[in-house]
Amino acid sequence: MKILDWRSYLGRLVRFWRTSLQFRTVTITVVLSGLAVLIIGSSIVVSIGNNLFASRSNQVQDEARSAHNLAQGIFDAAEPVGDQGPTVELDSLPGTVRDKILPSTTTQGGTAFAILRTPGQTTSAIMQPASSTNFPDVVTEALRKRVVADPQHVQFQSVTLTDGSPGLVVGSNVTVPSAGSYELYLVYDLSQVAVTLNFVKQTLLLGGLALILLIGAVTYIVVRLVVGPIRVAAETSEKLAAGQLEQRIPEKGDDVIATLARSFNGMADSLQEQITKLAELSRLQQRFVSDVSHELRTPLTTIRLAGDVLYDQRESFEPSTARTAELLRTQVQRFEVLLADLLEVSRYDAGAVELELEPTNLVRLVEDAVDTMQPLADERGSALRLVAPGGYFEAEVDARRIRRVLRNLLGNAIEHGEGRPIVVMVDSNASAIALAVRDYGIGMKPSEVSRVFDRFWRADPSRQRTIGGTGLGLAISLEDAALHDGWLEVWSEFGVGTCFRLTLPRERGKPIVSSPLDLPPDDSIHLGVDHD
């Protein structure tokens, strides 16, 4: 559960990052400022640390040289006199040196002191090694070798003391009369330097955090001032796109944002004016088509009645007059169909179409459409075949409109089928029911397929139209399919044939997941149709 919550929060953060320009700007600024402060602060800390260590190291070396000179002076002053021998003086010399050296150091916690005999000597007199009680075991063999190898200079080495604090051990070579060569070591506690460096680090850390927070706050305020008007412009543009043409951006001041607002509002005014003109022009055009179609019905009805009278009496006319009566009747019928299609298109354009849904068995509906178009198919020599492995349940559709789509698709297939078989397929799945009309005629080129649903478009304008279509059938069929929340799709290959597929939802309001029929169609289910 915690993993799911973590992923949910991460997903929200990613979405917020993608959608919020203000959040991205502030975050990027804070992160980059933090990196800059971190780099600069680290450089400052390293520089201060090096300077503190170098300063303290120089001070310690100066003190060590003074201590060396002081110790050497004490040893030189204790040179034996006469025959008494140096035993008493050698025994007391380490204490004398310690008492003289330690008070002169600047280490607050005290300086550890040690005098060690250089190994490998054969002198008869020996001064016993001595050290202060707080002298740590930090003198390495490498340091002792360096002290012995270079007796003219003091040698130093950074060490870690027993309490974990940093320290510096300084060694030098001194000569004790009659006793030979000895090594003087002083250990300095540098914890105060570490304390100072830690204080600097804390100060820089707090200052850096405060600076980052200040930068973040300033960036937020600046970005809010800049992004705020942009957000208003985006929201206003969305409202304009949704049809609220009266929306405008508030204009304040004379800066660039105000100039943008004025330009945007000017553009919105121009768009509103143009859209209003276009909408009015479209409304007038739709009304004109509708009015003309209605007004033509009455005279067209009169012409049709007169044409029917002439057609019924054509046998008593001259052959040329009789032929004229037949042509008049045919063209009047086509004119009536064209007027009906124009009225239907005008209703779609005006958005005044409503479905009359009813439970319908699509297989039965297809069978009726096939029976209706059978005589026309027989005239053209095309055999109609129905393949329906599924689709026998009832679906909520407008039966009149689906029947009209079928007639258009069948009429188009018969017109361009070249007398070859035409297969009508019906199938269904869990979400949809589909019907397809497949012919094996001349087919279409890709450029023609893209325009097949255009109004009044014909693939071959020179081809004689024998069925009497108006050029609006497929356009109306596409509108009928969209009105049912369905798909009307086409596949065609030149010289192979064409297939139109209509896919409808099984239940109104439920989306189509996939079509039950393939496009291009699977010819193997056509029950042995001869393509030749």
C-alpha positions in Angstrom: 0.0 0.0 0.0 2.9 2.4 0.8 4.5 1.6 -2.5 1.3 2.5 -4.3 1.0 5.7 -2.3 4.6 6.6 -3.2 4.0 5.9 -6.9 0.8 7.9 -6.8 2.6 10.9 -5.2 5.4 10.6 -7.8 2.9 10.5 -10.6 1.2 13.6 -9.3 4.5 15.4 -8.9 5.4 14.5 -12.5 2.0 15.7 -13.8 2.4 18.9 -11.8 5.9 19.4 -13.2 4.6 19.0 -16.7 1.6 21.3 -16.3 3.0 24.1 -14.1 5.4 26.5 -15.7 5.7 28.4 -12.5 6.7 25.3 -10.5 9.3 24.3 -13.1 10.8 27.7 -13.2 11.0 28.1 -9.4 12.4 24.5 -9.0 15.0 24.9 -11.7 16.1 28.3 -10.3 16.3 26.9 -6.7 18.2 23.8 -7.8 20.7 25.7 -9.9 21.1 28.3 -7.2 21.7 25.6 -4.7 24.3 24.0 -6.9 26.0 27.4 -7.3 25.9 28.1 -3.5 27.2 24.6 -2.9 30.1 25.0 -5.3 31.0 28.5 -4.1 30.5 27.6 -0.4 32.7 24.5 -0.8 35.4 26.5 -2.4 35.2 29.1 0.4 35.4 26.4 3.0 38.4 24.7 1.4 40.1 28.1 0.9 39.5 29.1 4.5 40.5 25.7 5.8 43.8 25.8 3.8 44.5 29.4 5.0 43.8 28.5 8.6 46.0 25.4 8.5 48.7 27.3 6.6 48.6 30.2 9.1 48.7 27.9 12.1 51.3 25.7 10.5 53.6 28.7 10.0 53.0 29.9 13.5 53.8 26.4 14.9 57.0 26.2 12.8 58.1 29.5 14.1 57.4 28.4 17.7 59.2 25.1 17.0 62.3 26.9 15.7 62.3 29.2 18.8 61.9 26.1 21.0 64.7 24.4 19.1 67.0 27.3 19.6 66.1 27.6 23.2 66.7 23.9 23.9 70.0 24.0 22.0 71.1 27.0 24.0 70.3 25.3 27.3 72.2 22.2 26.2 75.2 24.3 25.0 75.2 26.2 28.3 75.4 22.9 30.2 78.7 21.9 28.8 80.7 19.9 31.5 83.6 21.7 33.3 86.6 20.0 34.9 86.7 16.4 35.9 83.3 16.2 37.7 81.4 14.7 34.7 78.0 15.7 33.4 75.8 13.3 35.2 73.9 15.8 37.4 73.4 18.2 34.5 72.2 15.6 32.1 69.6 14.3 34.5 68.1 17.7 35.0 68.4 19.1 31.5 65.1 17.5 30.1 63.1 19.1 32.9 64.8 22.4 32.4 64.1 22.4 28.7 60.5 21.4 29.3 60.0 24.2 31.9 61.5 26.8 29.4 59.7 25.6 26.3 56.1 24.8 27.3 55.3 28.3 28.6 56.3 29.9 25.4 53.8 28.0 23.2 50.4 29.4 22.1 48.3 26.3 22.3 45.5 26.8 24.8 45.3 23.1 25.7 49.1 22.9 26.2 51.8 21.5 24.0 53.0 18.0 24.4 56.7 17.7 24.7 59.2 14.9 24.2 63.0 14.4 23.9 64.0 11.1 22.3 67.5 9.7 21.9 68.5 9.2 18.3 69.2 5.5 17.8 72.5 4.1 16.7 74.9 6.1 19.0 77.8 4.8 21.0 78.5 7.7 23.4 79.3 6.8 27.0 77.2 9.5 28.5 73.4 9.1 28.0 70.7 11.6 28.8 67.5 9.7 29.5 64.6 10.4 27.1 61.8 12.5 28.7 58.3 13.5 27.7 55.3 15.3 29.2 52.5 13.3 30.6 50.1 14.2 27.8 52.5 13.3 24.9 50.6 11.1 22.5 52.0 8.2 20.5 51.9 10.0 17.2 55.6 10.2 16.2 56.1 8.0 13.2 59.3 6.3 12.0 59.0 8.3 8.8 59.1 11.6 10.7 62.1 10.5 12.8 64.0 9.5 9.7 63.3 12.9 8.2 64.5 14.7 11.5 67.7 12.6 11.5 68.3 13.1 7.8 67.9 16.9 7.9 69.2 18.2 11.3 69.4 21.8 10.1 65.6 22.2 9.7 62.5 21.4 11.7 60.1 18.8 10.3 56.4 18.6 10.8 53.6 16.2 10.1 49.7 16.4 10.4 48.4 13.8 12.8 45.2 12.8 14.6 45.3 13.0 18.3 43.9 10.4 20.7 40.7 12.3 21.2 40.1 12.6 17.5 41.1 16.2 17.1 43.6 17.3 14.5 47.2 18.0 15.5 50.6 18.9 14.2 53.8 17.2 15.4 57.1 19.2 14.9 60.5 17.6 15.3 64.1 18.9 15.2 67.5 17.6 16.0 69.5 18.9 19.0 73.0 18.0 20.2 73.6 17.3 23.9 77.3 17.7 24.9 78.9 14.4 25.8 75.5 12.6 25.2 75.3 12.9 21.4 72.3 13.6 19.2 68.7 13.8 20.4 65.3 14.6 18.8 63.0 17.3 20.2 59.3 16.8 19.4 56.4 19.2 20.1 52.8 18.2 19.5 50.4 21.0 18.9 46.6 20.6 19.3 44.8 22.2 16.3 41.3 21.6 17.7 40.7 25.4 17.9 41.4 25.6 14.2 38.8 22.8 13.6 36.3 24.7 15.8 36.9 27.9 13.8 36.5 26.0 10.5 33.3 24.3 11.7 31.9 27.7 12.7 32.7 29.0 9.2 31.0 25.9 7.7 27.8 26.4 9.8 27.8 30.1 9.0 28.1 29.4 5.3 25.5 26.6 5.4 22.9 28.8 7.2 23.7 31.7 4.9 23.5 29.5 1.8 20.1 28.1 2.9 18.8 31.5 3.6 20.1 32.7 0.2 18.5 29.8 -1.6 15.2 30.4 0.2 15.4 34.1 -0.7 16.2 33.3 -4.3 13.3 30.9 -4.4 10.9 33.5 -2.9 12.1 36.2 -5.3 11.8 33.8 -8.2 8.3 32.8 -7.2 7.2 36.4 -7.0 8.8 37.3 -10.3 7.5 34.2 -12.1 4.0 34.8 -10.6 4.1 38.3 -12.0 5.1 37.0 -15.4 3.3 33.7 -15.6 0.0 35.1 -14.1 -0.9 37.1 -17.3 0.2 34.2 -19.5 -2.1 31.8 -17.5 -4.9 34.3 -18.0 -4.1 34.4 -21.7 -4.2 30.6 -21.9 -7.5 30.4 -20.1 -9.0 33.1 -22.2 -7.8 31.3 -25.4 -9.3 28.1 -24.2 -12.6 29.8 -23.6 -12.4 31.4 -27.1 -11.8 28.0 -28.6 -14.8 26.7 -26.7 -17.0 29.3 -28.4 -17.1 32.0 -25.7 -16.1 34.7 -28.2 -16.7 37.6 -25.8 -13.8 36.7 -23.5 -10.9 39.1 -23.3 -7.7 39.6 -21.4 -7.6 42.5 -18.9 -5.4 45.3 -20.0 -3.3 47.0 -17.3 -0.2 49.3 -17.7 2.0 49.9 -20.7 4.6 47.1 -20.4 5.1 44.1 -22.6 2.4 42.1 -21.0 -0.1 44.9 -21.5 1.0 45.1 -25.2 0.4 41.3 -25.5 -3.0 41.7 -23.9 -4.0 44.5 -26.3 -2.7 42.5 -29.3 -4.5 39.4 -28.1 -7.8 41.3 -27.6 -7.4 42.8 -31.0 -6.9 39.4 -32.5 -9.9 38.1 -30.6 -12.1 41.0 -31.8 -11.1 40.3 -35.4 -11.7 36.5 -35.0 -15.1 37.2 -33.3 -16.1 39.4 -36.2 -15.0 36.9 -38.8 -16.6 34.0 -37.1 -19.8 35.9 -36.6 -19.9 36.8 -40.3 -19.1 33.2 -41.3 -21.7 31.8 -39.0 -24.3 34.2 -40.3 -23.3 33.4 -43.9 -23.5 29.7 -43.1 -26.9 30.2 -41.5 -28.1 32.1 -44.5 -26.7 29.4 -46.9 -28.4 26.6 -45.0 -31.7 28.6 -44.8 -31.4 29.3 -48.5 -30.9 25.6 -49.4 -33.7 24.6 -47.1 -36.1 27.3 -48.5 -35.2 26.6 -52.1 -35.7 22.9 -51.5 -39.1 23.5 -49.9 -40.2 26.1 -52.5 -39.2 23.7 -55.3 -41.4 20.9 -54.0 -44.7 22.4 -55.1 -43.7 23.2 -58.7 -41.8 19.9 -58.8 -44.9 18.0 -57.7 -46.9 19.7 -60.5 -44.2 18.9 -63.0 -44.1 15.3 -61.8 -47.9 14.9 -62.1 -47.8 16.4 -65.6 -44.9 14.2 -66.5 -46.7 11.1 -65.3 -49.7 12.0 -67.5 -47.4 12.3 -70.5 -45.6 9.1 -69.6 -48.8 7.2 -69.3 -49.9 8.4 -72.8 -46.5 7.9 -74.5 -47.7 5.1 -76.7 -49.9 7.5 -78.6 -47.1 9.9 -79.2 -44.5 10.0 -81.9 -41.4 7.9 -81.0 -39.3 11.1 -80.4 -42.1 12.6 -78.2 -42.5 9.3 -76.3 -38.8 9.2 -75.6 -38.9 12.8 -74.4 -41.7 11.8 -72.0 -39.6 8.9 -70.6 -36.6 11.2 -70.1 -38.7 13.8 -68.4 -40.1 11.3 -65.9 -36.6 9.9 -65.2 -35.1 13.3 -64.6 -38.0 14.5 -62.5 -37.6 11.5 -60.2 -33.9 12.2 -59.9 -34.7 15.8 -59.1 -37.0 14.7 -56.3 -34.2 12.5 -54.9 -31.8 15.4 -55.1 -34.1 17.7 -53.3 -34.6 15.1 -50.5 -30.9 14.7 -50.2 -30.3 18.5 -50.1 -32.9 18.9 -47.4 -31.2 16.1 -45.4 -27.8 17.7 -45.8 -29.2 21.1 -44.7 -30.6 19.5 -41.6 -27.2 18.0 -40.7 -25.5 21.3 -41.3 -28.0 23.1 -39.1 -27.7 20.4 -36.4 -31.4 19.7 -36.4 -31.2 15.9 -36.9 -32.6 13.6 -34.2 -32.4 9.8 -34.1 -35.5 7.7 -33.8 -33.9 4.7 -32.0 -35.6 1.3 -31.9 -34.5 -2.3 -31.3 -33.5 -3.6 -34.7 -32.2 -6.9 -36.0 -29.5 -5.8 -38.4 -29.4 -9.1 -40.2 -33.1 -8.9 -41.0 -32.6 -5.2 -42.0 -29.8 -6.2 -44.4 -31.8 -9.0 -45.9 -34.6 -6.5 -46.7 -32.2 -4.1 -48.2 -30.6 -6.9 -50.3 -34.1 -8.0 -51.5 -34.9 -4.4 -52.5 -31.7 -4.0 -54.5 -31.8 -7.4 -56.0 -33.7 -6.5 -59.2 -31.2 -3.7 -59.9 -28.3 -6.1 -59.3 -29.8 -8.6 -61.7 -30.0 -5.9 -64.4 -26.2 -5.3 -64.0 -25.4 -9.0 -63.7 -24.1 -8.9 -60.1 -25.0 -11.6 -57.7 -25.7 -10.4 -54.1 -24.6 -12.7 -51.4 -25.1 -12.3 -47.6 -22.6 -13.7 -45.1 -23.8 -13.2 -41.5 -21.9 -15.3 -38.9 -23.1 -12.9 -36.2 -25.3 -9.8 -35.6 -28.6 -11.5 -35.0 -29.4 -9.7 -31.8 -31.3 -6.4 -31.7 -29.4 -3.2 -31.6 -30.7 0.3 -30.8 -30.4 2.2 -34.2 -32.5 4.4 -36.4 -33.6 1.7 -38.9 -34.6 4.2 -41.6 -31.2 5.8 -41.6 -29.3 2.5 -41.5 -31.5 1.2 -44.3 -30.6 4.3 -46.3 -26.9 3.8 -45.7 -27.2 0.2 -46.9 -29.0 1.3 -50.1 -26.3 3.8 -50.8 -23.5 1.3 -50.2 -25.3 -1.4 -52.3 -26.1 1.1 -55.1 -22.5 2.2 -55.2 -21.3 -1.4 -55.3 -23.7 -2.3 -58.1 -22.8 0.8 -60.0 -19.0 0.1 -59.9 -19.0 -3.7 -59.5 -18.6 -4.4 -63.2 -21.2 -7.2 -63.0 -19.2 -9.2 -60.5 -20.4 -10.7 -57.3 -21.2 -8.4 -54.3 -20.8 -9.7 -50.8 -22.6 -8.2 -47.8 -21.2 -9.2 -44.4 -22.6 -8.8 -40.9 -20.8 -9.7 -37.7 -20.6 -8.6 -34.1 -18.5 -8.7 -31.0 -18.9 -7.6 -27.4 -19.0 -3.9 -28.1 -20.1 -3.4 -31.7 -21.9 -4.8 -34.7 -20.6 -4.2 -38.2 -21.8 -4.7 -41.8 -19.6 -4.4 -44.9 -20.3 -4.3 -48.6 -17.6 -5.8 -50.7 -17.4 -5.5 -54.5 -14.8 -6.8 -57.0 -15.1 -4.0 -59.5 -12.7 -1.4 -60.8 -11.8 -0.1 -57.3 -10.2 3.3 -56.6 -6.8 4.9 -56.4 -5.5 6.2 -53.1 -6.1 9.8 -54.1 -9.7 8.9 -54.9 -10.3 7.0 -51.7 -9.4 10.2 -49.6 -12.3 12.1 -51.4 -14.9 9.4 -51.6 -17.1 11.0 -48.8 -16.9 14.5 -50.3 -20.2 16.0 -51.4 -21.0 15.8 -55.2 -17.6 14.1 -55.9 -17.4 11.3 -58.4 -14.4 9.0 -59.0 -15.0 9.0 -62.8 -17.0 12.1 -63.9 -17.2 10.7 -67.4 -18.8 7.5 -66.3 -22.6 7.3 -67.0 -24.7 7.1 -63.8 -27.3 4.4 -64.4 -28.8 4.2 -60.9 -29.5 7.9 -60.7 -27.6 8.9 -57.6 -27.1 12.5 -56.6 -23.5 12.5 -55.4 -24.6 13.1 -51.8 -25.3 9.5 -50.8 -21.9 8.6 -49.2 -21.7 12.0 -47.5 -25.1 11.5 -45.9 -24.2 7.9 -45.0 -21.1 9.3 -43.2 -23.2 11.7 -41.2 -25.7 8.9 -40.4 -22.9 6.8 -39.0 -21.4 9.6 -37.0 -24.9 10.4 -35.6 -25.0 6.8 -34.2 -21.5 7.2 -32.7 -20.3 4.7 -35.3 -17.6 4.4 -38.0 -18.0 4.4 -41.8 -14.7 3.4 -43.4 -13.6 2.5 -46.9 -10.9 0.3 -48.3 -10.2 0.2 -52.0 -7.5 -1.0 -54.4 -7.5 -0.1 -58.1 -8.4 -3.2 -60.2 -9.2 -5.3 -57.1 -12.4 -3.8 -55.7 -13.8 -1.8 -52.9 -15.2 -2.5 -49.4 -17.2 -0.1 -47.2 -17.5 -1.0 -43.5 -20.1 0.4 -41.1 -19.5 -0.2 -37.4 -22.2 0.6 -34.8 -22.2 0.3 -31.0 -24.3 -2.5 -29.7 -25.7 -0.2 -27.0 -26.2 3.5 -27.3 -23.6 5.5 -25.4 -21.1 2.7 -25.0 -17.9 3.2 -27.0 -16.7 0.9 -29.8 -13.6 -1.0 -28.8 -12.9 -2.7 -32.2 -14.8 -3.6 -35.3 -15.9 -7.3 -35.7 -15.0 -7.2 -39.4 -11.5 -6.7 -40.9 -10.6 -3.9 -43.3 -9.2 -4.9 -45.7 -11.7 -7.7 -45.7 -10.9 -11.3 -45.3 -12.1 -12.9 -48.5 -11.8 -16.4 -47.1 -15.2 -16.0 -45.4 -17.0 -15.1 -48.5 -18.2 -18.7 -49.0 -16.4 -19.4 -52.3 -17.1 -16.2 -54.2 -15.7 -16.3 -57.7 -13.6 -13.1 -58.2 -13.0 -13.6 -61.9 
